[in-house]
């Protein structure tokens, strides 16, 4: 199976210097490049400030994803695409994992939480049973933990009133059509069929504590309203202080069947990580992308095909890029 | 951290002889030992006949789990415990994976399918998008695929009418109490707090094709209505022809954070598998149990603490046992 290598690099930086890597895969970059990259820059800088204020990496990851969830250009949180145009329902998924003790919280298919990542965090911190809650059970738990909801209404309609009219006219779309209107009044002029998935963040604080998290929504270009593997622990997200922290983007089924994040986490160096990603490519023609920080604080950003805008801050070093040929910027 | 080793063994058997291993962790064996073991025997024998009739291992796994889901003694399918006594709702989870191509189907939190494993199978075979569907999205897909439902009503009330009265009297139970009544008229005299999770099956057909599957319901002894990790690909279920097939039982969060099934799958031999299971024990005082068939057709059944009734058939060899001290039977 042929595959195109767009970019691959790994940056050695001093250990114990706090660092954060953000990936946002929300939109067709040829249309939204500047907007996505400036959003990532702003968010990464705000997040890095938190790390420099000695906040634990887990807090930094949660706060960063909250910023991303609030930004309409990313397909997560309030501004997600719909899982099914007939129902007009948001379907959010999020997870967070901290590397110190391998604790995690994971939530799938919730529709009225302002910040799905905060539900995942509450599950991680406060659940006495399963740390993977779904749907109404998860929302009930979120309510118990007083995680804010969006007035109990469907988020999309609540937040994006400007899009409501278009949504109504699309109410007889078959399942499998995209939920987010592409050219409504007040909506972004985005080709959603070319959009990528949700967002992911990995961070290390000055104590060497790792954390990883992801937040995403209905699959773009979906044929069924399934969940994305990007937020599943072991598939898309993994953190362990003795190894590092990783967030992987890609085809849901491939991420899961390959246990992609868990496998990538075991890479001992840049070359091993790259080999693993190449191994993944034998199973799929779809894109894979990964951001990670290893235990020495070395940062890696990898993709096989596709686009994955990213932003890295460590000390005075700032790097960013995406993988759309022709508008890549970064360091090699 | 101290842990008690109850049993451990691995049985070398000739390759390419079809084989099946069934685990059922449904009830407190001191009360139900004979019932559980005779149900497992009956089901394993029926399933083995299917393999001898040259059915692919994936079909055998699905059919076996259907038998288990129909049996009221196991906590899966129709006779599951409730996720929350106030709502009286069943919350089923199931998955199936075939080792030939690493395809899988996974479903979480559905409440009105007669056979959750068949929904997972339909997802594996027919979904063009995500292979992990949840809740209403999953049920909509199941309906499209004509997988039978239980009259669209909540299963528990539909199937176990005898228990309804007790359920009603328990309707003000706090979240976290057990849903299945313990001593109602017509119900089993079972101490559900001592019950284990759902069921798992691994099989190899005469072509050496591997398959693994699991079906489970709300957590027994739960404090929140979370999902079990036993049905998640990579955590509880994994199959790959070049390695084998595995089904792991244990604490949900530990299964997920350790990527238990995926990790156990990499064991090259009996001793390696045992070392991995011992490694798991460092992270939890809870029980772990695993059944697997490796690519040479060697069968392994392992537990650390706890009970896990199991049944193995390969050729003329039949083995069975559980891990309740004092009533163990099997081979060493």
Interface residues (C-beta under 8 A of the other chain):
Chain A: X83 X84 X91 X97 X102 X103 X104 X106 X108 X109 X127 X128 X129 X130 X131 X132 X133 X134 X135 X137 X140 X141 X144 X175 X176 X219 X222 X223 X224 X225 X226 X227 X228 X229 X232 X233 X234 X235 X238 X252 X253 X256 X257 X258 X259 X262 X263 X283
Chain B: X83 X84 X91 X97 X102 X103 X104 X106 X108 X109 X127 X128 X129 X130 X131 X132 X133 X134 X135 X137 X140 X141 X175 X176 X219 X222 X223 X224 X225 X226 X227 X228 X229 X232 X233 X234 X235 X238 X252 X253 X256 X257 X258 X259 X262 X263 X283
